[in-house]
Amino acid sequence: MSSYVIGLTGGIACGKSNLSRALRENGVPVVDADEISRAMTAPGGMALPLIREAFGSEVFDGEALDRRALSDVIFAQPAARERLNGILHPLIFAEMRRQMALVPGAVVLDVPLLFEAGMEDWCDEIWCAWVPQKEQIRRLKKREGLTVRKALQRIHSQMPTLEKRRKADHVIRTEGTKQESGLKALALWQDALRRAEAKGEKEA
């Protein structure tokens, strides 16, 4: 099992995925909750029968999950979002633990809903990717073609980003270029390795 666990989180369109990608590209072991979720909801994925049972064929296009249709439902209805999380989270958590067991040293857990899912206790430290809300809205409009109302609906479906920032041990502001933000994450990783080493010495 991993000896030092770093939780990486952040609000929607706050640049967390870019930080995760920069870490991976530089050899950092990352367990990605979204990647696991996508695999479980891809054609043939183990979560699909449960999602169909809970939400019906309206969120499917044949045998494939219609992700946009499902998103429209869960972002508009908090109860539906909780129902989906109740299906996916146990499956995702089990796979995350399996992958963590394969990493003997420090590992990064990329989890958008880390606080919402109560995963703080998994982590030795938590990083939060953060930008002001107006930048979140700008990115969502550009990336997904959302209206301001739809963008705010998605932003408000999660814990407020300022609350995530307050609860985190380290905050990575990502208003700059992707390269600049990635370098911040890599520098923080090097600092975390020193903290992991100090923890190991203390426990020895």
C-alpha positions in Angstrom: 0.0 0.0 0.0 1.1 3.5 -0.7 3.2 5.0 2.2 2.2 8.6 1.6 -1.1 9.7 -0.1 -1.7 13.1 -1.6 -5.2 14.1 -2.5 -5.6 16.4 -5.5 -8.9 18.1 -5.9 -10.6 21.2 -7.1 -13.8 22.6 -8.5 -15.0 22.1 -12.0 -12.9 24.0 -14.6 -10.2 24.8 -12.0 -7.4 23.1 -13.9 -7.0 20.0 -11.8 -6.8 17.6 -14.8 -4.0 19.6 -16.2 -2.0 19.3 -13.0 -2.7 15.6 -12.9 -1.5 15.3 -16.5 1.7 17.2 -15.8 2.5 15.0 -12.8 1.9 11.8 -14.9 4.0 13.0 -17.7 6.9 13.4 -15.3 6.6 9.9 -13.8 4.5 10.7 -10.8 2.1 7.8 -9.9 -1.5 9.1 -10.1 -4.7 7.2 -9.3 -7.4 9.0 -11.3 -11.0 8.7 -10.0 -12.4 10.2 -13.2 -10.5 7.8 -15.4 -11.8 4.9 -13.3 -15.3 6.2 -13.5 -15.1 6.6 -17.3 -13.9 3.0 -17.6 -16.8 1.8 -15.5 -19.3 3.7 -17.6 -17.8 2.8 -21.0 -19.6 0.2 -23.2 -19.5 -3.0 -21.2 -18.6 -1.2 -18.0 -19.8 -2.8 -14.7 -21.7 0.3 -13.7 -24.0 0.5 -16.8 -26.6 -2.0 -15.7 -27.0 -0.2 -12.3 -27.3 3.2 -14.0 -29.9 1.9 -16.5 -31.9 0.4 -13.6 -31.7 3.7 -11.7 -32.2 6.3 -14.5 -33.9 4.3 -17.3 -33.0 4.1 -21.0 -33.5 7.9 -21.4 -29.8 8.4 -20.5 -28.6 5.7 -23.0 -28.0 5.8 -26.7 -28.4 2.1 -27.5 -26.0 0.2 -25.3 -23.8 3.3 -24.7 -24.3 5.8 -21.9 -25.4 9.2 -23.2 -23.2 11.3 -20.9 -24.7 14.6 -21.8 -28.2 13.4 -21.1 -27.1 12.0 -17.8 -25.3 15.2 -16.9 -28.4 17.3 -17.6 -30.3 15.1 -15.2 -27.8 15.0 -12.3 -26.8 18.7 -12.4 -30.5 19.7 -12.4 -31.6 17.3 -9.6 -29.5 16.9 -6.4 -31.3 13.7 -5.5 -30.4 12.2 -8.9 -26.8 13.2 -8.4 -26.8 11.5 -5.0 -28.3 8.4 -6.5 -25.6 8.3 -9.2 -22.8 8.8 -6.6 -24.3 5.9 -4.5 -23.8 3.7 -7.5 -20.4 4.8 -8.7 -18.5 5.7 -5.5 -18.3 2.2 -4.0 -17.0 0.8 -7.3 -14.6 3.6 -7.8 -13.3 3.4 -4.2 -12.6 -0.3 -4.5 -10.6 0.1 -7.7 -8.7 3.1 -6.3 -7.6 1.0 -3.3 -6.5 -1.8 -5.6 -4.4 0.6 -7.6 -2.9 2.2 -4.5 -1.8 -1.2 -3.3 0.5 -1.4 -6.3 2.4 1.8 -5.4 4.8 1.3 -2.6 5.8 5.0 -2.2 4.0 8.3 -2.5 1.0 8.5 -4.7 -1.4 11.2 -5.9 -5.1 10.6 -5.8 -6.9 12.7 -8.4 -10.4 13.0 -7.0 -12.7 15.9 -8.0 -15.2 15.2 -5.2 -12.6 14.3 -2.6 -14.2 16.3 0.2 -17.8 15.6 -0.9 -17.0 11.8 -0.8 -15.4 12.0 2.7 -12.0 10.9 1.5 -9.9 13.3 3.6 -9.0 10.5 5.9 -7.3 8.6 3.0 -4.8 11.4 2.6 -1.6 12.6 4.3 -2.0 16.0 2.6 -4.5 17.6 0.2 -3.9 19.9 -2.8 -6.6 22.1 -4.3 -6.5 23.5 -7.8 -8.2 26.9 -7.7 -9.3 29.8 -9.8 -11.9 32.6 -9.2 -15.4 31.7 -10.1 -15.5 34.2 -13.1 -12.6 32.1 -14.6 -14.5 28.9 -14.0 -17.5 30.3 -15.9 -15.3 31.6 -18.7 -13.6 28.1 -19.1 -17.0 26.3 -19.0 -18.4 28.6 -21.7 -15.4 28.1 -23.9 -14.9 24.4 -23.3 -18.4 23.1 -23.2 -20.4 25.8 -24.9 -22.5 26.4 -21.7 -24.6 29.4 -20.9 -23.7 31.3 -17.7 -26.8 29.8 -16.0 -25.7 26.2 -17.0 -22.1 26.9 -15.9 -23.2 28.2 -12.5 -25.5 25.2 -12.1 -22.6 22.9 -12.5 -20.3 25.0 -10.3 -23.0 25.1 -7.5 -23.5 21.4 -7.7 -20.2 20.9 -5.9 -18.8 22.2 -2.6 -17.9 25.9 -3.0 -14.3 26.2 -4.3 -13.5 28.6 -1.6 -14.5 25.9 1.0 -12.3 23.4 -0.8 -9.5 25.9 -0.8 -9.9 26.4 3.0 -9.9 22.7 3.8 -6.8 21.9 1.6 -3.2 21.9 2.9 -1.9 23.5 -0.3 -3.6 25.6 -3.0 -2.4 25.7 -6.6 -3.7 28.7 -8.5 -4.1 27.9 -12.2 -4.9 31.2 -13.8 -1.6 31.1 -15.7 -0.6 28.9 -18.6 -1.0 25.1 -18.4 2.8 24.8 -18.4 3.1 27.3 -15.5 0.5 25.5 -13.5 2.1 22.1 -14.2 5.4 23.4 -12.9 3.8 24.5 -9.7 2.4 21.0 -9.2 5.8 19.4 -9.9 7.5 21.7 -7.4 4.9 20.8 -4.7 5.5 17.1 -5.5 9.2 17.5 -4.7 8.3 19.2 -1.4 5.8 16.4 -0.7 8.5 13.7 -1.2 10.5 15.4 1.5 7.5 15.4 3.8 6.9 11.7 3.0 10.6 10.9 3.9 10.3 12.8 7.2 7.1 10.9 8.0 8.9 7.6 7.2 11.8 8.5 9.5 9.4 9.5 12.3 7.5 6.2 12.1 10.7 4.0 11.8 
